[in-house]
Structure formats: C-alpha cells, structure tokens
Amino acid sequence: MRIPAHSVCTAIRDDIVAGVHERGGRLTEELLARRYGVSRVPVREALRTLEAEGFVVTRRHAGACVAEPTEQEAADLLEMRVLLEPLGAARAAQRRTEAHLKVLRGLVRLGQERARRGNSEDLRSLGGWFHETLAQAAASPALASVLTQLRHKIAWMYAVDAPLSPVESWAEHGAIVDAVARGDAERARSVTTLHTERSTAAHRLRFGGQERADRVRNPQHPVNMSGLRH
C-alpha cells in the first residue's frame, strides 16, 4: 500500500497497536518502506519518533524493534490515565467552546442510543471519539498529546471488555458533559475520576507469563448524578 510520507509514523504505530508488528519483532527500514510505499527516509524519521514515544527500541546487532513493555509499565499507564483524564475534564470545564459542547452532546446522545441497543463495536469507537474531544476541549496541546499517546499505548497493551453496564457508562459520560457545560471544574474532575476508575476494570493485559485474562481492579464507586441531565 502507498501512503503519504508524513503519515508513515501513524501507519506504523497503528500496525503496532493492531499487532501487525509483533512485540519484540524487528522493524527493518527496507521492508517497512516497501510495505508503505515510501522511501527509507520517512521510515527512519518515523522510527525515531516511535522510539521517543516508547513503541520502538533500538537493540545492538538488531536495530529497531517493537518494544516489549513490562506488566509494571503497562499498569503505570492505567494509573497515569486515572490521574490525567480528570485533569483534562477540569480544564475542559474552564476552556471548552460551544463547538466542543455540541460535539460532546451529540456523542453522548449517540452513545446512549447505541448502549440501549447493545452495539458494543459502535460504543468503543464512540467512546474513543468522546475522550479525544474532551481532551481537545481542555485547550492544552501538551495535555492532549500525552492523553493521545496514553490511549494508543493502552490500546496496544490491553484488550478491553465491554463495560458491565454500557447504559450506566454513557450516563456517566453525560454527567461529565453536564459538568463541563456548567463550567464546574471540580465536578467534572470528580465524575471523570470515578468513570475512569470504573472503566479501568474492563482492561485485561494482552501479554504476561500466562497471557493473563485477569482484569485490572480498581475501586468502583457509583457516580452521583442526581440533578444532572443526561
């Protein structure tokens, strides 16, 4: 396949996340250039970027290889997400635009509709779009960039089961948007913290000594949504 040179990094990263390039596998410039239909120059630049992001490592006598994160490193990513997503929601409550609110409300309506129908594939994509928009609404490119990298890495390292209650999960999304719309930064932070802790329980590590299927457990607390619109 042929892709624009500036998209090589995204393409390689997406293939790493999808498992096309296996953990620990070599990433040869010549083969990658042939795969994506570009010269070796953008491939070389992409590998440097991906190494800085933690997806690629350079090994003596082997060159560029897909990284092999440890279980502790994977667990750290979930902990970082629990800390940073609430910060992003609080900032969004202070800095969001009407355009952001329009998109967020539309996503909540769609998510709640799909949740009632039980369409899990749609819910995953809508959930990703929701959290990406929320991060953008924080008006902090640095924070949005970190959250984007976290989402990529978590998707690479973890499989995600459907939430125990998709309807409840999207009600929580609605509560977050209501707090953001009112400019209530503390409410946005607290609701997002509880929502993130609950959703973390649906993550299971893709790798490990026994290809563990045990879920990462965090305290789960019901979100108090009294008086809020969904």
Secondary structure as the mmCIF struct_conf table of DSSP 4:
data_model
#
loop_
_struct_conf.conf_type_id
_struct_conf.id
_struct_conf.beg_label_comp_id
_struct_conf.beg_label_asym_id
_struct_conf.beg_label_seq_id
_struct_conf.end_label_comp_id
_struct_conf.end_label_asym_id
_struct_conf.end_label_seq_id
HELX_RH_3T_P HELX_RH_3T_P1 ALA A 5 SER A 7
HELX_RH_AL_P HELX_RH_AL_P1 VAL A 8 ALA A 18
TURN_TY1_P TURN_TY1_P1 GLY A 19 GLY A 19
BEND BEND1 VAL A 20 HIS A 21
TURN_TY1_P TURN_TY1_P2 ARG A 23 GLY A 24
STRN STRN1 ARG A 26 ARG A 26
HELX_RH_AL_P HELX_RH_AL_P2 GLU A 29 TYR A 36
TURN_TY1_P TURN_TY1_P3 GLY A 37 GLY A 37
BEND BEND2 VAL A 38 VAL A 38
HELX_RH_AL_P HELX_RH_AL_P3 ARG A 40 GLU A 53
TURN_TY1_P TURN_TY1_P4 GLY A 54 GLY A 54
BEND BEND3 PHE A 55 PHE A 55
STRN STRN2 VAL A 56 ARG A 59
TURN_TY1_P TURN_TY1_P5 ARG A 60 ALA A 62
STRN STRN3 GLY A 63 VAL A 66
HELX_RH_AL_P HELX_RH_AL_P4 GLU A 71 ARG A 95
HELX_RH_AL_P HELX_RH_AL_P5 GLU A 98 ARG A 117
TURN_TY1_P TURN_TY1_P6 GLY A 118 GLY A 118
HELX_RH_AL_P HELX_RH_AL_P6 SER A 120 ALA A 137
TURN_TY1_P TURN_TY1_P7 ALA A 138 ALA A 139
HELX_RH_AL_P HELX_RH_AL_P7 PRO A 141 MET A 157
STRN STRN4 TYR A 158 VAL A 160
HELX_LH_PP_P HELX_LH_PP_P1 ASP A 161 PRO A 163
BEND BEND4 LEU A 164 LEU A 164
HELX_RH_AL_P HELX_RH_AL_P8 PRO A 166 ARG A 182
TURN_TY1_P TURN_TY1_P8 GLY A 183 GLY A 183
HELX_RH_AL_P HELX_RH_AL_P9 ALA A 185 THR A 200
TURN_TY1_P TURN_TY1_P9 ALA A 201 ALA A 202
STRN STRN5 HIS A 203 LEU A 205
BEND BEND5 ARG A 206 ARG A 206
BEND BEND6 GLY A 208 GLY A 208
TURN_TY1_P TURN_TY1_P10 GLY A 209 GLN A 210
HELX_LH_PP_P HELX_LH_PP_P2 ASP A 214 ASP A 214
STRN STRN6 ARG A 215 ARG A 215
HELX_LH_PP_P HELX_LH_PP_P3 VAL A 216 ARG A 217
TURN_TY1_P TURN_TY1_P11 SER A 226 GLY A 227
#
